[in-house]
Amino acid sequence: MKMHGYDWLAPFYDTLARVVVGKQIQQMQLPMLRHLHDRKKLLVLGGGTGWILPHIFRVNPNLVIHYVDSSEKMIARARSNAHGNKSIQFIQGTETAISTNDYDAVLTYFYLDMFAPAQLTTLITKLKNHLVKEARWLVCDFESQTRMHRIKVQVMYLFFRIVTGLRTNTLPAWYCVLTQSGCIVLEDAYSADRFIRSAVFRVNIT
């Protein structure tokens, strides 16, 4: 999924996220990283500014990472946050830029919400083709369970439509789509207001 406008957002993207959603948007992403401790090769999709990279390497210093993002300026900020680590390959592009099929982990934090339900099913099927058996899939994203959640989601989609050209306007049921695709839940957690959900799945490759 290719969009424009994230270059403009890059300098203050993380600050904007904290202002709109609060510190929980980062706090919910960190605990699940422990599932990467024994992984060898990680695919990060829509990685943004890369603020999380130092946290990943604290869990697993030897992890090889392919870091994919469509924004040139997001990639530049991620390189800075990588502090010269040679284990990361930065790829400017989208899920269509993936060329290998030996990842034993994939991380999609606030990425699946960019896809309409039908598109998400197709995306998950395609991504599974790039994973090995028993791969781990780490997800952190929004869920809309209350009226206030739905209002926040619609405001966010409107903002990103104006700024980046994002066409999606409905939050997909990403958790259900992943489980229905055969992924097995290993860990599952909600933020205090249940607006953000984090989960780790074991991917079954048939």
N, C-alpha and C positions, 0 to 999 in steps of 0.2 A: 504494500500500500504506500504509494508515493504522495507526499504532500509538501506544500511550501509554507514558509512562515516560521518554522522552528529556528531558523538562523537568527531571526529577529528576537525570539524569546530566550535564546541561550544565555545571555548575560544575567538574567534575573529569574530564570525558570524555577530553580529550587526555592528561592525566596517567595515567589508567587504561590507555589504549592503549599508552603508552610502557612502563608497568610490566609489562604482560602480554606485549607483543611486542618491545619494545625500540625504540631510536631509528630502526631501519630502517623502521618503519612510516611515518615522515615522510620519511626520506631517499629512499625508493623513489618518492615522489610528485613530487618536485621536478624531476628531470631531464627528464621528458616535457613539462613546461610550455613548453619552447622551441618546440614545435610550434604554439603559439598566437601566435607573433610576428606573423603576417600575417593573423590572423583578425579578424573584425569584431564578431561577436555570439556569445556563449558561454552555453550552458545548463549550470548546475551543479545536479545532483540529489543530494539528501542531503548537502548541504555541511557540515552540522555547525556547529562553532564559528567557521568562517571563518578559521582561523589561516593558511590558504594564500593568502588574498586579496592581501596585500602582495607575495607572491612572483609572483603572476599579473600584477599591474600593473607590476612591474619588467620583465617580459618584454614586455608590451604595454600601455602607459599609456592607450591610446585604446580599449581593448576595452570593449564594452557587455556587461554580465553580468546575466542573470536567475538569481537564486540561490534555489533551492527547497529548503525543509526543512519537515518536519511539526511540528517543535517550536518553540513560541513563544520559549522561552528560548535555544535554539540560535540562532535568528534574531537575538535581542537581542545575543548575544555576537558574532555575525558582523557586525552593524552596527558594534559597537565596533572590531572588527578592520579594518573598511573605512575607518576614520578620516575619515568624512564624504564619501567619494568619491561623486559624483553619477552615476557611470556604472553603478551597481548598482541593480537593482530587486529587492527582497526579497519573496518570495512564500511565505507559510506554507501548506503543502499538500504534495501528493505529485505523482507524474507526471500525475495526472488534472487538475492545476491549470494545465497548459501550454496556452496559448491561441494561440500564434503558430507559424508554420512557416518561419521564415527564419534559423534558427541555422546558422552554418557551423562550429560546434564544440560538442561536448557533453563534459562531464566527469562521470564516475561513479566516484568513488573510494570503495571499500568500501561500495558501494550495491547492486551486482548480487547480492551474497551473501545478500541478504534475500529472494530469490525462489526458489521451487522451480523445477526445470528447465522444466516446461511453462509456468509463469508467465513465466519469463525469455524464452522464445521469443516469447510474446505481447507482452511489454514492448518488446523490441527492434524488433519490427515496428511497434508504435505510435510509438516514438520516432523511427524513420526518417521517419515522415510529417511530423515537425516540422523536418527538416533539409534543407538545400539540397544540390545535387550537389557532390561532392568535399569534403564536410564532414569534419572530423577528430573522432574519438571517442577520448578519453583514458580509460583504465581502469587502476585499481590495485586488486588484491584478493588474497585468499588462494587458495592451491592446496594440496590435501592429497595429498602424495606419499609420506609415510612414516607409520609407526605413531604417532610422536610428534605429527606434524601432525594426524592424525585425532583424537587425544586432545584436543589444544588446541582444535580446531574444535568438538568435541562439548561441551567445557566452556564455550566462548564462546556457543554456541547455547543451552545450558541457562541461562546467566546472563541473556542477553537475553530469553529466553522468560519468566523470572521477573520481570525488571525492566520490560520494555517490552511484553510480550505477543506478541513475535515468534513466528509459528507455524512458520516454516521450520526444519528441523533437518538439512538435507542441503546441503552446499556444491555449487552448480551448476557445471557445466563451462563457465563463461562464455566462455572463450577459444574453445572449439570452437563454441559457439552463435553467437558473433559472426562467425567465419570462415564458418560454414555459411550464414549469412544474406547472405553476399556481401561482407562487410567485408574490406578488403585490409590486411594487416599492414605498417606502415611502420617500426615499431621495437618491440623486445621485450626485456625484461630481467627477471632474477630477483634476489632478495636472496641473500645468501651461503648461507643455509640452505634456499633454494628454497621458502620458505613463502609469500613474497609475490611476485607477478608484476605487472609494469607493462607496458602495451602501448599503442601508438597505432595506430589504424586509419583508413584512408580509406574513407568510406562511399559505396557505390555505390547511387544512387537510380534505380530502374527505372520 
